[in-house]
Amino acid sequence: MRDQLEDIQKHLDDGYGRAQHLNRVELPKRFYTDVAAGPVDGGFVVTLDGRPVKTPGRKIPVVVPVAPIATAMAGEWAAQGEFINPGSMPTVRLINSAIESGEASTPAFRQEIIKFAGGDLLLYRAETPQPLVAAQEQRWDGALVRLARHFGVSFQPTFALQHQPQPQVTLDRLAAALDGEHLITLTAMVSMTGLTGSGLLTLGYWHRLLDADAIWAAAHVDEDYQISQWGEDEEAAARRAMRRVEFDTAVAVLEAMRP
């Protein structure tokens, strides 16, 4: 399972580092003219000049369960210029990652989300300075209350880096909420969890307790406080913008996968 998690992380990095890497390698030339998306037995596919696409590593046919995801992927393929830049194709990369990971990875993905939730961003609070404490309370307290009420659980926040295990019944109920979720749904949730540092925010989004902008703001309380004190570094801003693209991609995939 650890190998599978490392594999998905390789595909679902923060986007900026991947784009920087791709800028240093020779990109393949575009080899197709026409791009289309349409139904097949078992789902929907993207075709390039009439040929269904496959994953880049294991060459597995890319079949997705809902049309909006195929349409988004087709848009990314169509938007390529003379060269194909995977860094500009976040939906394609996320879906390829899911398909190459395979159904056997779903327990590991569920476990990864709950592992984050057990030591979640929202549960580790600053003691000082007061403006940061107030910002965390404003963004995080309401989210925890909604989650606690929805799942019938309790949380035990702590200060600074003092480890505070969460009640096992809480973790069990959160884990049960992920039972039966589709591989693509879990892949998008793992991506969102890694980008925000919070399994709780991800669960809150999937269960319609929090909207995407609220989650993004909550995930960046500490960073935004530092910016307010010291200003924003240009490179850090670029990394954050790329992470937001990856985040919005995960959001779009999750919306497409809703029952």
VENBEL-V81762 format. One record per backbone hydrogen bond with DSSP energy under -0.5 kcal/mol. NH is the residue of the N-H (numbers start at 1). CO is the residue of the C=O. E is the energy in kcal/mol with one decimal. If there is no record, write none. Layout:
nh=NH co=CO e=E
nh=NH co=CO e=E
This chain:
nh=5 co=1 e=-2.4
nh=6 co=2 e=-2.5
nh=7 co=3 e=-1.9
nh=8 co=4 e=-2.3
nh=9 co=5 e=-2.2
nh=10 co=6 e=-1.8
nh=11 co=7 e=-1.4
nh=12 co=8 e=-2.3
nh=16 co=14 e=-1.0
nh=19 co=15 e=-2.7
nh=20 co=16 e=-2.7
nh=21 co=17 e=-2.2
nh=22 co=18 e=-2.7
nh=23 co=19 e=-1.6
nh=24 co=20 e=-0.5
nh=24 co=21 e=-1.5
nh=25 co=22 e=-0.8
nh=27 co=25 e=-0.6
nh=30 co=82 e=-3.1
nh=36 co=47 e=-2.1
nh=38 co=45 e=-2.2
nh=40 co=43 e=-2.6
nh=43 co=40 e=-2.0
nh=44 co=64 e=-2.5
nh=45 co=38 e=-2.7
nh=47 co=36 e=-3.0
nh=48 co=51 e=-2.7
nh=49 co=34 e=-2.9
nh=49 co=47 e=-0.6
nh=51 co=48 e=-1.7
nh=52 co=50 e=-0.5
nh=53 co=46 e=-2.3
nh=55 co=60 e=-2.3
nh=59 co=55 e=-0.7
nh=62 co=53 e=-2.2
nh=63 co=61 e=-1.0
nh=64 co=44 e=-2.6
nh=70 co=66 e=-1.2
nh=71 co=67 e=-2.6
nh=72 co=68 e=-2.2
nh=73 co=69 e=-2.5
nh=74 co=70 e=-2.5
nh=75 co=71 e=-2.1
nh=76 co=72 e=-1.7
nh=77 co=73 e=-2.3
nh=78 co=74 e=-2.8
nh=79 co=75 e=-1.6
nh=80 co=77 e=-1.2
nh=81 co=83 e=-0.8
nh=84 co=28 e=-3.2
nh=85 co=83 e=-0.7
nh=86 co=84 e=-0.7
nh=88 co=85 e=-2.3
nh=89 co=86 e=-1.9
nh=93 co=89 e=-2.3
nh=94 co=90 e=-2.3
nh=95 co=91 e=-2.6
nh=96 co=92 e=-2.7
nh=97 co=93 e=-2.2
nh=98 co=94 e=-2.0
nh=99 co=95 e=-2.6
nh=100 co=96 e=-2.7
nh=101 co=97 e=-1.8
nh=102 co=98 e=-2.1
nh=105 co=102 e=-2.1
nh=106 co=103 e=-1.7
nh=109 co=105 e=-2.2
nh=110 co=106 e=-2.4
nh=111 co=107 e=-2.4
nh=112 co=108 e=-2.2
nh=113 co=109 e=-1.9
nh=114 co=110 e=-2.1
nh=115 co=111 e=-2.5
nh=116 co=112 e=-1.9
nh=117 co=113 e=-2.2
nh=118 co=114 e=-2.3
nh=119 co=115 e=-0.9
nh=119 co=116 e=-0.9
nh=120 co=117 e=-1.2
nh=121 co=197 e=-1.1
nh=123 co=120 e=-1.6
nh=124 co=121 e=-1.2
nh=125 co=123 e=-0.7
nh=125 co=158 e=-3.1
nh=132 co=129 e=-0.6
nh=133 co=129 e=-2.2
nh=134 co=130 e=-2.8
nh=135 co=131 e=-1.9
nh=136 co=132 e=-2.6
nh=137 co=133 e=-2.3
nh=138 co=134 e=-2.3
nh=139 co=135 e=-2.2
nh=140 co=136 e=-3.0
nh=141 co=136 e=-0.6
nh=141 co=137 e=-1.4
nh=142 co=137 e=-0.5
nh=144 co=140 e=-2.3
nh=145 co=141 e=-2.2
nh=146 co=142 e=-2.3
nh=147 co=143 e=-2.4
nh=148 co=144 e=-2.8
nh=149 co=145 e=-2.4
nh=150 co=146 e=-2.5
nh=151 co=147 e=-2.5
nh=152 co=148 e=-1.2
nh=153 co=148 e=-1.6
nh=158 co=123 e=-3.2
nh=160 co=125 e=-3.4
nh=162 co=159 e=-2.0
nh=170 co=167 e=-0.6
nh=171 co=167 e=-1.8
nh=172 co=168 e=-2.7
nh=173 co=169 e=-2.0
nh=174 co=170 e=-2.2
nh=175 co=171 e=-2.4
nh=176 co=172 e=-2.3
nh=177 co=173 e=-1.2
nh=178 co=175 e=-1.7
nh=179 co=176 e=-1.1
nh=181 co=178 e=-1.7
nh=186 co=182 e=-2.6
nh=187 co=183 e=-2.3
nh=188 co=184 e=-2.3
nh=189 co=185 e=-2.1
nh=190 co=186 e=-2.6
nh=191 co=187 e=-2.1
nh=192 co=188 e=-2.5
nh=193 co=189 e=-2.6
nh=194 co=190 e=-2.5
nh=195 co=191 e=-2.2
nh=196 co=192 e=-2.0
nh=197 co=193 e=-2.4
nh=198 co=193 e=-0.8
nh=202 co=198 e=-1.2
nh=203 co=199 e=-2.4
nh=204 co=200 e=-2.5
nh=205 co=201 e=-2.1
nh=206 co=202 e=-2.4
nh=207 co=203 e=-2.0
nh=208 co=205 e=-2.0
nh=209 co=204 e=-3.0
nh=210 co=204 e=-1.3
nh=215 co=211 e=-2.0
nh=216 co=212 e=-2.5
nh=217 co=213 e=-2.4
nh=218 co=214 e=-2.4
nh=219 co=215 e=-2.3
nh=220 co=216 e=-0.7
nh=220 co=217 e=-0.9
nh=221 co=218 e=-1.0
nh=224 co=220 e=-3.1
nh=225 co=221 e=-2.0
nh=226 co=222 e=-2.2
nh=227 co=223 e=-2.2
nh=228 co=224 e=-2.2
nh=229 co=225 e=-1.3
nh=230 co=226 e=-2.7
nh=231 co=227 e=-2.6
nh=237 co=233 e=-2.4
nh=238 co=234 e=-1.9
nh=239 co=235 e=-2.3
nh=240 co=236 e=-2.4
nh=241 co=237 e=-2.3
nh=242 co=238 e=-2.0
nh=243 co=239 e=-2.4
nh=244 co=240 e=-2.2
nh=245 co=241 e=-1.5
nh=246 co=242 e=-1.9
nh=247 co=243 e=-2.9
nh=248 co=244 e=-3.1
nh=249 co=245 e=-1.9
nh=250 co=246 e=-2.2
nh=251 co=247 e=-2.4
nh=252 co=248 e=-2.5
nh=253 co=249 e=-2.4
nh=254 co=250 e=-2.5
nh=255 co=251 e=-2.6
nh=256 co=252 e=-2.1
nh=257 co=253 e=-1.6
nh=258 co=254 e=-0.6
nh=258 co=255 e=-0.9
